[in-house]
Amino acid sequence: MTAGSHSTNGSGEEPVTVTDRRRIDPETGEVRDEPAAGPGPADAEPVVNESENGQPADDASSDARLAELTADLQRERAQFANFRRRAAEEKQGSVAYGKQILIDKLLPVLDDLDRAREHGDLETGPLRAVADKLTAVLNAEGLEAFGAAGEEFNPELHEAVQHDGTGDHPVIGAVYRCGYRLGEKVIRTAMVTVTDPEPAGDQTGAQ
């Protein structure tokens, strides 16, 4: 039987293959050529570790890390924005509080100027100029006086020290002390007397 010949029996079984590994062919006497070697480990393609979605594992890990860092950055930015907002609100509140403290200390001075004005002491002279400048500065800071004779009485803004009339539609009769608001905040109520409004007939002249 020659090299590489097959033997088949009559039972239908798989043929038996016999391989002649002799270097010299016994029939020709020639040296046989060695069979080409199969691909070795060095010739095999490198194995790439891939994730379940077919993407290399290193790339998937890098994408996950990038997403994590991006989320951390966004969270830090949001926290910093909240910090800046709170700091601005606290600063604004501190400025308003300090301004109110200063104005509270100046209210008695404004009351003295109002009394001097009622007595005619601010008609002329240097005191009038000082009073006008002080009033202008405080008004620029948001201070506003309220409470005048004839205005509708408001218990949230006016402190009544005397009541006259029926009280159905009370108005301010006289002002003992002006009220003040700083911006939208009332820092002092006005001290007034309360009376009934004048009848409409008394406000018209004789025809």
Secondary structure as UniProt FT lines:
FT   TURN            3..4
FT   STRAND          6..7
FT   TURN            10..11
FT   STRAND          16..17
FT   TURN            26..28
FT   TURN            41..43
FT   TURN            52..53
FT   HELIX           57..118
FT   TURN            119..122
FT   HELIX           126..140
FT   TURN            141..142
FT   STRAND          143..146
FT   TURN            149..150
FT   TURN            155..157
FT   STRAND          158..163
FT   STRAND          171..177
FT   STRAND          179..182
FT   TURN            183..184
FT   STRAND          185..188
FT   STRAND          190..195
FT   HELIX           200..203
//
